[in-house]
Amino acid sequence: MSRSLKKGPYVNLRLLNKIKNLGPNDKTVIKVWDRACTITPEMVGKTIGVHNGKTHLPVYIVENMVGHRLGEFAPTKKFVSHGGKMAKTQGK
């Protein structure tokens, strides 16, 4: 469910301040635990390390990501294929 239009999108102000303090060509990865933060146009071109519960995954922000949440680009679960040895032998 989306946030109300009256409130506007949720953006972490501390994160925005860190991004504004970076230079235009600075390649520093900013570590973030706030997966619910909405991506704004100021973040385009920056790399943000989004926490997935275990590590910080580097996410390079591009224009198509504006309006989405940071957590959408750092999956929290690792898919392990179904079956294993038994499924391989039965498939033949």
C-alpha positions in Angstrom: 0.0 0.0 0.0 1.4 3.4 -0.9 1.9 6.3 1.5 -0.7 9.1 1.5 -0.3 11.9 -0.9 -0.8 14.4 1.9 2.3 13.1 3.7 4.5 12.6 0.6 7.2 10.0 0.1 9.4 8.9 3.0 12.9 10.1 2.6 15.6 9.8 5.2 16.9 13.4 5.7 20.3 12.2 7.1 20.8 10.2 4.0 20.0 13.2 1.8 22.4 15.3 3.7 25.2 12.7 3.2 24.5 12.6 -0.5 24.5 16.4 -0.8 27.9 16.6 1.0 29.5 14.2 -1.5 31.2 15.7 -4.5 29.9 15.2 -8.0 32.5 12.6 -8.9 32.8 11.0 -5.5 32.5 7.2 -5.7 32.0 6.6 -1.9 29.5 4.0 -1.0 27.1 5.2 1.7 25.9 2.4 4.0 22.2 2.5 4.7 20.0 0.3 6.9 16.8 2.2 5.9 15.3 0.0 3.2 12.0 1.9 3.3 13.6 5.1 2.1 12.2 6.3 -1.3 14.8 7.1 -4.1 14.8 10.7 -5.1 16.4 12.4 -8.1 19.3 13.7 -5.9 20.5 10.1 -5.5 20.9 9.4 -9.2 24.5 8.5 -10.1 25.5 7.6 -6.5 26.2 4.1 -5.0 24.4 3.2 -1.9 25.1 0.1 0.2 21.7 -1.2 1.2 21.6 -3.7 4.1 19.9 -7.0 3.3 20.0 -8.4 6.8 23.5 -9.8 6.5 25.7 -7.5 4.4 25.5 -4.2 2.5 24.8 -4.7 -1.2 26.1 -1.9 -3.4 23.2 -0.4 -5.5 24.1 2.1 -8.2 21.1 4.5 -8.6 19.9 5.2 -12.1 17.0 7.4 -13.4 14.5 4.5 -13.7 14.8 3.8 -10.0 13.4 7.1 -8.9 10.2 6.6 -6.9 11.0 3.1 -5.8 12.3 2.0 -2.4 15.9 1.2 -1.7 15.0 -2.3 -0.3 13.6 -3.3 -3.7 17.1 -3.6 -5.1 18.7 -5.6 -2.3 17.1 -9.0 -2.0 16.9 -10.5 1.5 16.5 -14.1 0.6 18.8 -16.3 -1.4 17.1 -18.8 -3.7 18.5 -22.3 -3.5 17.4 -24.5 -6.3 14.8 -27.2 -5.7 15.6 -30.9 -5.7 19.4 -31.5 -5.6 21.0 -34.8 -6.6 17.7 -36.8 -6.5 15.9 -34.4 -8.9 18.8 -34.6 -11.4 18.8 -38.4 -11.5 15.0 -38.7 -11.9 14.9 -36.1 -14.7 17.0 -38.3 -17.0 
